[in-house]
Amino acid sequence: MPLGPLTSTPLPARDRNRLALLRLLSAVSMQFGYLLAPLLAFHLTGSLAVAGASLLMDGVARAAAQLFSGALLSRLGPSRVHVLTEGVRLLGLAGLLLCATGVVPGGGVVAMTFFLQLATSASLTLYSHVTSRYWPPAQQAAAHHQQGFLDQAGCLAALLVGLTVASPLVLAAVAVAGQALGGALLWRWLSDIHPSTSSAPPPDGALTPRGALTDLRACWSRPLLRFSAGVSLAYAAAMVGFTVPVFLLAAAGVPQESLGRWLAGTFLAKSVFALAALHGTKKWSATAQTSTYTGRAGIAAMLLGLLVLVLPLPAWGVGLSAVVMGAGAALLAPHLRFVRQRLIHQTVAPASRAGATGVLSAVEAGGFFLAGGLTVLSLPLPWLVGSAVLLGVASLPLLERSYARVLHH
């Protein structure tokens, strides 16, 4: 039974469009970070274990940021949290630039990944909560789908740069400059966004241990825990798939000086394919019922791409598999965000919904720990990818039961 209204007063279309543009700018910088971290880990150390440590740091940062990001959102309001996340992302990208110049040792990539994931995690909580609160209920599934489309458009913009820039140093410098420009635009646009997103009244105790405990208790229900477990397993499979292509490309004989362009080209093709898939499934996102088709298609494509990576492949085969897997993950992610927010609406009181969004996102960070732990073990690549496939398959029954609950309420 729903607990309270699904939304506050919806934002005007103008302000929803501006928030969408801000999401696009965040996605560009986010993709620069995802491209630079594994590339620099390989370029500076050549170690699969360092890449795995970066994934573990992703998990630590995601759990730390998202556990309290919902309460922080309640206390500061979306506008201030947005400024904070973009500032932290700028710090992380600047750190990667210092790693690329040699000022910071190669192991510093792991620390900079921490800052980038802090920003990304808080940003995801921000947009999930704002969409469920300030978009009309009938438009929320479509809004999450649109955000997935904007994420891929941001990836495409960043990767076009990555494809033309071979040097990690130049790529890091471009990323920092782009983030600084985006931050300036963000600062200018925020003053025009509807006041309800910039000055929310803080609930009592939102950032106190008691407030955090209230949020944790609100999430202690079987439907939410089941869904979070399924998402963690699915994300673990995806993160292994996103980490190993650079090593598989190297094993396939791609010269080290060309790895940056190969990796950027692979993810560029993934973004184009994902944009086409998201556009083609736009009608499916109109309702909760048809949105599940998008989620199922996404996880099927992701598992297919992973399964093929188990085989000994030439460089073009690695790229093609990564494209299919990445496009599947791009279809799956916005659907999972929509399902999570509907489950929160069904089971959590209104006062705790922002906090619950952050807590559940933190629980889902378990996928990064699983992926990072597997990668740190430096298993043979076919075994590593095979383990990721098994994790993805294990997520299916958990997610299907969550879909059924959303559809039946």
C-alpha positions in Angstrom: 0.0 0.0 0.0 1.5 3.4 -1.0 2.8 5.5 1.9 1.9 9.1 1.1 2.0 11.0 -2.2 4.4 9.7 -5.0 5.6 13.2 -5.7 5.8 16.7 -4.3 4.7 19.6 -6.6 6.1 18.7 -10.1 8.7 21.0 -11.5 7.8 23.1 -14.6 9.0 21.6 -17.9 11.6 24.3 -18.2 13.3 23.3 -15.0 13.1 19.6 -15.8 14.9 20.3 -19.1 17.6 22.2 -17.3 18.1 19.4 -14.8 18.4 17.1 -17.8 21.1 19.3 -19.3 23.0 19.2 -16.0 22.7 15.4 -16.1 24.3 15.4 -19.5 27.2 17.5 -18.4 27.8 15.2 -15.4 27.7 12.2 -17.7 30.5 13.6 -19.9 32.9 14.0 -16.9 31.8 10.7 -15.5 32.8 8.9 -18.7 36.2 10.6 -18.7 36.8 9.2 -15.3 35.7 5.7 -16.3 37.9 5.8 -19.4 41.0 7.3 -17.6 41.1 5.1 -14.5 41.7 1.6 -16.2 43.8 3.2 -18.9 46.2 4.9 -16.5 46.2 1.7 -14.2 47.5 -0.2 -17.2 49.7 2.5 -18.7 51.5 3.3 -15.4 51.6 -0.2 -13.8 50.5 -2.8 -16.3 48.9 -4.6 -13.4 45.5 -6.3 -13.4 45.7 -6.2 -9.5 45.9 -2.4 -9.6 42.8 -2.2 -11.8 41.1 -4.5 -9.3 42.2 -2.3 -6.4 40.6 0.6 -8.3 37.3 -1.4 -8.5 37.5 -2.1 -4.7 38.0 1.6 -4.1 35.0 2.2 -6.3 33.0 0.0 -3.9 34.3 1.7 -0.8 33.6 5.2 -2.1 30.2 4.2 -3.4 29.2 2.7 -0.1 30.5 5.6 1.9 28.9 8.3 -0.3 25.6 6.7 -0.9 25.0 5.6 2.7 24.7 9.2 3.7 24.0 10.9 0.4 20.2 10.7 0.9 20.4 12.4 4.3 22.8 14.9 2.9 20.3 15.6 0.1 17.6 16.2 2.7 19.8 18.5 4.7 21.4 20.6 1.9 18.9 20.4 -0.9 19.6 19.1 -4.5 21.3 22.2 -5.8 23.9 22.4 -3.1 24.6 18.6 -3.3 25.0 19.0 -7.1 27.6 21.7 -6.7 29.4 19.6 -4.1 29.5 16.5 -6.3 30.8 18.3 -9.3 33.6 19.9 -7.1 34.6 16.5 -5.8 34.6 15.1 -9.4 36.9 18.0 -10.5 39.3 17.1 -7.6 39.4 13.5 -8.8 40.0 14.3 -12.4 42.8 16.8 -11.4 44.4 14.0 -9.4 44.4 11.7 -12.5 46.1 14.5 -14.4 48.8 14.6 -11.8 49.1 10.8 -12.1 49.5 11.1 -15.8 52.2 13.7 -15.4 54.1 11.5 -13.0 53.7 14.0 -10.1 51.7 11.4 -8.3 52.8 7.7 -8.4 50.8 5.2 -10.4 49.1 3.9 -7.3 47.5 7.3 -6.9 45.0 6.2 -9.6 43.3 4.1 -6.9 42.9 7.2 -4.6 41.6 9.4 -7.4 39.1 6.7 -8.3 37.8 7.1 -4.8 37.0 10.8 -5.3 35.5 10.2 -8.7 33.2 7.5 -7.3 32.2 9.7 -4.4 30.9 12.2 -6.9 29.3 9.7 -9.2 27.5 7.9 -6.3 26.1 11.1 -4.8 25.1 12.3 -8.2 23.1 9.1 -9.0 21.3 9.4 -5.6 20.5 13.0 -6.4 18.9 12.3 -9.8 17.0 9.2 -8.7 15.4 11.1 -5.8 14.7 14.3 -7.7 13.1 12.3 -10.5 10.8 10.4 -8.1 9.9 13.5 -6.3 9.6 16.3 -8.9 8.4 14.5 -12.0 4.7 13.7 -12.6 4.1 10.0 -11.7 3.0 9.0 -15.2 6.3 10.4 -16.6 8.8 8.8 -14.1 9.6 5.6 -16.0 10.2 7.7 -19.1 12.3 10.2 -17.2 14.6 7.4 -15.9 14.8 6.1 -19.5 15.7 9.6 -20.7 18.4 9.9 -18.1 19.9 6.7 -19.4 19.9 8.2 -22.9 21.6 11.4 -21.6 24.2 9.2 -19.9 25.1 7.5 -23.1 25.1 10.9 -25.0 27.6 12.1 -22.4 29.7 9.0 -22.9 29.6 9.6 -26.7 30.9 13.1 -26.3 33.7 12.1 -24.0 34.7 9.2 -26.1 34.9 11.2 -29.3 37.6 13.1 -27.5 39.2 10.0 -26.2 39.2 8.5 -29.7 41.2 11.4 -31.1 43.6 11.8 -28.2 46.1 8.9 -27.8 48.0 10.3 -24.8 46.5 9.7 -21.3 48.1 13.0 -20.3 46.3 15.0 -22.9 43.1 13.2 -22.3 43.3 13.9 -18.5 44.0 17.6 -19.3 40.9 17.8 -21.5 38.8 16.1 -18.9 39.8 18.6 -16.2 39.2 21.6 -18.6 35.8 20.1 -19.5 34.8 19.6 -15.9 35.8 23.1 -15.0 33.7 24.5 -17.9 30.7 22.3 -16.9 31.0 23.5 -13.3 30.9 27.1 -14.4 27.7 26.5 -16.4 26.2 24.6 -13.5 26.9 27.5 -11.1 25.1 29.9 -13.6 22.1 27.7 -14.2 21.4 26.7 -10.6 20.0 30.1 -9.7 17.2 29.6 -12.3 16.1 26.2 -11.1 12.8 26.0 -9.3 13.3 26.9 -5.6 11.9 23.5 -4.4 15.2 21.9 -5.6 17.5 24.4 -4.1 16.1 25.0 -0.6 14.4 22.0 0.9 13.6 22.3 4.6 15.9 19.9 6.5 14.2 17.2 8.6 15.3 17.0 12.2 18.3 14.8 12.8 18.8 14.1 9.1 22.6 13.9 9.5 22.7 12.5 13.1 23.4 8.9 14.0 19.7 8.6 15.0 18.6 9.9 11.6 20.9 7.5 9.8 19.6 4.6 11.9 16.0 5.6 11.0 17.0 5.4 7.3 18.6 2.0 7.8 15.6 0.6 9.5 13.3 1.9 6.8 15.3 -0.2 4.3 15.1 -3.4 6.4 12.4 -5.2 4.4 12.6 -8.3 2.3 11.5 -6.7 -1.0 14.2 -3.9 -0.8 17.0 -6.3 0.4 16.1 -8.8 -2.4 16.2 -6.2 -5.0 19.5 -4.7 -3.8 21.1 -8.2 -3.8 20.0 -8.7 -7.4 21.3 -5.4 -8.5 24.7 -6.0 -6.7 25.2 -9.2 -8.6 24.2 -7.7 -11.9 26.5 -4.7 -11.3 29.4 -7.0 -10.3 29.1 -8.8 -13.7 29.0 -5.4 -15.5 32.0 -3.9 -13.7 34.2 -7.0 -14.5 33.1 -6.6 -18.1 34.1 -2.9 -18.1 37.5 -3.5 -16.5 39.0 -6.4 -18.5 38.7 -5.2 -22.2 41.9 -3.2 -21.9 43.8 -6.3 -20.8 42.1 -8.5 -23.4 43.0 -6.1 -26.1 46.6 -6.1 -24.9 46.5 -10.0 -24.9 45.1 -9.8 -28.5 48.2 -8.0 -29.6 47.2 -4.3 -29.6 50.3 -2.1 -29.1 50.3 -0.3 -25.8 50.5 3.1 -27.5 47.3 2.3 -29.3 45.3 0.9 -26.4 43.8 4.3 -25.5 42.3 4.7 -28.9 41.1 1.1 -29.1 39.5 1.4 -25.7 37.9 4.7 -26.6 36.7 3.3 -29.9 35.2 0.3 -28.3 33.2 2.4 -25.8 32.3 4.9 -28.5 30.7 2.1 -30.5 29.0 0.9 -27.3 27.5 4.4 -26.7 26.3 4.7 -30.3 24.7 1.2 -30.1 23.2 2.0 -26.6 21.8 5.3 -27.9 20.1 3.5 -30.7 18.8 0.8 -28.4 17.5 3.4 -25.8 15.8 5.4 -28.6 14.3 2.2 -30.0 12.9 1.2 -26.7 11.6 4.6 -25.7 8.0 3.5 -26.0 8.7 0.6 -23.7 9.6 3.1 -20.9 6.1 4.7 -20.9 4.7 2.3 -18.3 6.0 0.1 -15.5 4.8 -3.0 -17.4 6.6 -2.3 -20.6 9.7 -0.9 -18.8 10.4 -4.5 -17.6 10.9 -5.5 -21.3 13.8 -3.0 -21.4 15.4 -4.4 -18.3 15.2 -8.0 -19.5 16.6 -7.1 -22.9 19.4 -5.2 -21.2 20.5 -8.0 -18.9 20.3 -10.6 -21.7 22.6 -8.5 -23.9 25.0 -7.9 -21.1 25.3 -11.6 -20.3 25.7 -12.4 -24.0 28.5 -10.0 -24.3 30.2 -11.3 -21.2 29.8 -14.9 -22.3 31.5 -14.3 -25.6 34.5 -12.6 -23.8 35.3 -16.1 -22.3 36.5 -17.2 -25.7 39.9 -16.4 -27.2 39.1 -13.5 -29.4 40.9 -11.2 -31.8 40.9 -7.5 -31.0 37.8 -6.7 -33.0 36.0 -9.6 -31.3 36.8 -8.2 -27.9 35.6 -4.8 -29.0 32.3 -6.2 -30.4 31.6 -8.2 -27.3 32.2 -5.1 -25.1 29.9 -3.1 -27.3 27.0 -5.6 -26.8 27.7 -5.9 -23.1 27.9 -2.2 -22.6 24.7 -1.5 -24.5 22.9 -4.1 -22.4 24.1 -2.5 -19.2 23.0 0.9 -20.5 19.5 -0.4 -21.1 19.3 -2.1 -17.7 20.6 0.7 -15.5 17.7 3.2 -15.9 15.1 0.5 -15.5 16.7 -0.6 -12.2 16.7 2.9 -10.9 12.9 3.2 -11.7 12.2 -0.2 -10.0 14.2 0.8 -6.9 12.3 4.1 -6.5 8.9 2.4 -6.9 9.8 -0.2 -4.3 10.9 2.6 -2.0 7.6 4.3 -2.6 5.7 1.1 -1.7 7.6 0.3 1.5 9.2 3.5 3.0 7.5 6.5 4.6 7.9 9.8 2.8 10.2 11.3 5.4 12.8 8.6 4.9 12.7 8.2 1.1 15.7 10.3 0.3 17.7 8.5 3.0 16.5 5.1 1.8 17.6 6.0 -1.8 21.1 6.6 -0.5 21.2 3.5 1.7 20.0 1.1 -1.0 22.5 2.6 -3.4 25.2 1.9 -0.9 24.0 -1.7 -0.5 24.2 -2.0 -4.3 27.9 -1.1 -4.0 28.4 -4.7 -3.1 28.7 -5.3 -6.8 31.9 -3.3 -6.9 33.4 -5.2 -4.0 32.6 -8.5 -5.7 34.0 -7.3 -9.0 37.1 -5.8 -7.4 37.7 -8.9 -5.2 37.6 -11.2 -8.2 39.9 -8.9 -10.2 42.5 -8.5 -7.4 42.8 -12.2 -7.4 44.4 -11.9 -10.8 42.5 -15.0 -12.1 43.1 -16.1 -15.7 41.0 -13.8 -17.8 38.6 -16.5 -19.0 38.0 -17.6 -15.4 37.4 -14.1 -14.3 34.9 -13.4 -17.1 33.2 -16.7 -16.5 32.8 -15.9 -12.8 31.1 -12.6 -13.9 28.7 -14.5 -16.1 27.7 -16.7 -13.1 27.1 -13.6 -11.0 24.9 -12.1 -13.7 22.8 -15.3 -14.0 22.4 -15.4 -10.2 20.8 -12.0 -10.3 18.0 -13.0 -12.6 15.5 -14.6 -10.2 16.0 -11.8 -7.6 15.3 -9.1 -10.1 12.3 -10.9 -11.6 10.6 -11.1 -8.2 11.2 -7.4 -7.7 9.6 -6.7 -11.1 6.6 -8.7 -10.1 6.1 -6.8 -6.9 6.2 -3.4 -8.8 3.8 -4.6 -11.4 1.3 -6.0 -8.8 1.1 -2.9 -6.7 
